[in-house]
Amino acid sequence: MMHKFSLFLISLMLGVQLSAQVFENKIYDNNVQTVLLIKSGTEDRYPIISLVGNETLKLSFDVLGNLSENLQYTFVHCDANWVPTRLNQNEYLNGMTFDNISDFRFSTNTYVKYVHYNVVIPNENMKPKIAGNYIIKVYRNFDEEDLLLTRRMMVINNATTIEGLARPATLAENRFTKQEVQFSIGINPAMVVNPMEDIKVVLMQNYRWDNAITDLKPQFLSNNKLEYSYLDKMLFNGANEFRYFDIRNLRQFSINVRSKRTDTVVHVMLNIDESRGAAQYFNYLDYNGKRLIQNKEGINTDIDGDYAYCNFYLSSAMGVPPDAEVYLFGEFSDWRLLPAYKMDFNKSRQRYDIEIPLKQGRFEYCYAIKNEQGKPDETSLEGNHFQTENEYLVLVYTKNLQYHYDELIGVRKFSTQTN
């Protein structure tokens, strides 16, 4: 009897652990490269579509090698914290509960062989029917445990008006390094019964989930408008404009590339970087860490863009803390400190080195170190300036009155104002 009771407790604990799983943008197979989830026909990186209308997203990725695989995908509905809800799939999906990925093509005229996959979401086979957060799971051979990747996407049932701005911090101690965000949310009282309790807000910088601000409570409600005007709770580091390089053309000279050579693959040597932690701010246009996948030498970047093995170098002579764990950081790393992007210290040359494969395009990046909490800190190596142009996103959720899931009802994007 006790044995059965112990097994029951173990299964209950496992069930709680599974239900509390938090899904992220993550790659589970090292052969999977260049994962992009964008608005169809654009370079818009915000994977948000309306519950009504014909908006779609395009999920694309490469799998290194020359053999196609039997791949499927599905959706998992999540709450505002990206924990799966208790809804059954037939409660949040129209059509099938999974689908095959049948759009794939083999690379052509490339040193590195790969298979390129595309999926348009939603489609006639499977479509979300309620608003909220969704995880796209891509897996092989009908086995959801054999994951290749997961991506976050959102479906909005717009029912708010949002006004906001981002500007240099007001408080003196943060004035030269941080940016503050202030916003208000106009709500529909028929849809939100208890706005002071039922509204959840997520505030993001440059579509980074690692430093998103959550659990914000409105300061007050007036005329069906929630006000968020904190001076100390909605602060982000200004950081710096991103470094960049261009490998859209591998045959000619390109920006911030020192040299190239070809053996069995193409190797690209970038300029040697130095820490900007103590340097003066210099303004130039960037795309907030995003990448543009493009091949100027070919016809179809999807399949004729080659992979170049890019060598990054960061001099440790100035501004790099001793014994620091240094990482490449940007959209291509899913804004995470991943082992594949951790740099090695070259003692003889007194610098940090790494070589990684990247598909032809224009890339933005920065260097980050792991802080005491295990989170990325790019300001130590890149500087921290209130003038930096950054992009901010406000997501607004409310508790659905009938099914009690977190429904996305508002989205607003805006950039910093530094004058």
ZAFIKE-58465 format. One record per residue (C-alpha): residue in one letter; x, y, z. Coordinates in steps of 0.5 Angstrom, whole numbers, plus 500, padded with zeros to 3 digits. Each point is the difference from the previous one (the first is absolute). Layout:
aXYZ
...
This chain:
m500500500
m506505502
h503498493
k494502496
f499506504
s508502499
l499499493
f494504500
l504506503
i505499495
s495501494
l497506503
m506503501
l502499493
g494502497
v501507504
q507500497
l497499493
s494505501
a505505503
q505500494
v502507497
f501500492
e505504497
n503501493
k505495500
i503495495
y501493502
d504497495
n507503498
n499499493
v494505500
q502506497
t498507498
v493500504
l495506498
l493501501
i498506497
k493504497
s499497493
g503504495
t504505505
e506500504
d495501506
r503496506
y494501504
p496493500
i494503501
i493499496
s493502501
l495495502
v496503494
g502501493
n505497495
e507502504
t505494500
l507498502
k506497497
l504495504
s506498496
f506496502
d506496497
v503493502
l507499498
g501494496
n497497494
l495496502
s492502501
e497498506
n493498502
l498506504
q493503503
y498506504
t495501505
f497506505
v500500507
h496506504
c503503505
d498505506
a504507500
n506497504
w501495494
v497494504
p496495496
t492501502
r496494502
l495501494
n500494495
q502502493
n493499497
e499506504
y505505497
l501497493
n496499494
g501495495
m506495502
t504499506
f507499497
d502501493
n506497495
i505505498
s500499492
d503506497
f508498500
r505501495
f507498500
s506506499
t503501494
n507502498
t502501507
y507497504
v495498506
k494496498
y494501504
v492499499
h496506500
y493499503
n494505500
v493500504
v495506499
i496501506
p494499501
n498496494
e493496498
n503494503
m501503507
k498507503
p499503507
k493502502
i501504507
a505505501
g506500505
n507497500
y502494496
i506496499
i502496493
k503494501
v504497495
y502492500
r502494496
n496493499
f494502503
d504500507
e498507504
e506498505
d505500494
l500508499
l504504495
l498506502
t494505504
r498507498
r495505504
m495503496
m494504502
v493501498
i496506502
n493502500
n501507500
a495504506
t505505502
t503507499
i507501502
e504506500
g507500502
l507503500
a507498502
r505506502
p506501504
a499498507
t498506505
l503498506
a507503501
e504494501
n497496494
r500506495
f506499496
t500492500
k492498500
q494501496
e493500503
v494498497
q493503502
f493498497
s493500501
i495495498
g492501498
i496494501
n493498498
p496499507
a496495497
m506496499
v504501506
v496499506
n505502505
p506504497
m504501506
e501492501
d498497493
i505504496
k507497499
v505504496
v507498497
l505505498
m506499495
q506503497
n502498493
y496494501
r504497505
w497495505
d506499504
n499507504
a492501498
i497504506
t493496503
d495500505
l499508500
k494503504
p497506497
q501506505
f493502499
l493500495
s497506498
n494500494
n502493498
k507501499
l506497504
e506504502
y507497500
s505506502
y505497504
l507504501
d503493503
k497494497
m500501493
l507501499
f505497494
n507501499
g501504494
a506496498
n503502493
e499499493
f502493497
r506498497
y499497493
f503497494
d498498493
i501493496
r495501495
n505500495
l506495501
r504501494
q501507501
f502505506
s495501505
i499505506
n504498507
v503494496
r507499501
s501494495
k497494497
r503493498
t497494497
d502493501
t494495501
v496505503
v500508500
h504503505
v499508502
m504503505
l497507503
n504506502
i503499507
d495503505
e501504507
s496502506
r496506499
g498500508
a503506501
a500503493
q496506498
y493499497
f500501492
n493500497
y499496494
l494496497
d499493502
y495495500
n500498507
g503494499
k497497495
r502496494
l499500492
i501494497
q501501493
n505498494
k502505495
e504495496
g494495499
i493500498
n496497506
t503501506
d496495503
i504494497
d506504497
g502504506
d507496502
y502499507
a506504502
y505498506
c500507503
n506501505
f499506505
y506503504
l499504507
s506503502
s501499508
a505506501
m495505502
g494500504
v498492500
p500498507
p505494502
d497493500
a494503496
e495495497
v499503493
y495499495
l498502493
f493503501
g494502496
e494497496
f504495497
s501497507
d493501502
w502505505
r503494504
l507499503
l501493496
p506495501
a500501492
y502507500
k504500506
m507503498
d507497502
f506504503
n506500496
k505501505
s506501495
r496505496
q497503506
r493500497
y493496500
d499496493
i494496497
e498497494
i493499498
p496498494
l495506497
k496500494
q502505495
g497507502
r501506504
f500499508
e500504506
y503498507
c503502506
y505497505
a497498507
i502497507
k497495504
n498504507
e500497507
q492499499
g502496493
k497505496
p503504494
d503506501
e502504494
t501507503
s507498503
l503499493
e496504496
g498506504
n494503503
h497506497
f493504501
q501502492
t499493497
e495499496
n496494502
e493497498
y495499506
l493495500
v494500504
l496494501
v494500503
y496494503
t493499504
k497494503
n495497495
l493500504
q498493497
y506496500
h505503504
y506500496
d504506498
e497504494
l505505496
i496506499
g505506499
v507501497
r503506499
k508501497
f504507501
s507502500
t504505504
q499507500
t507503502
n499508499
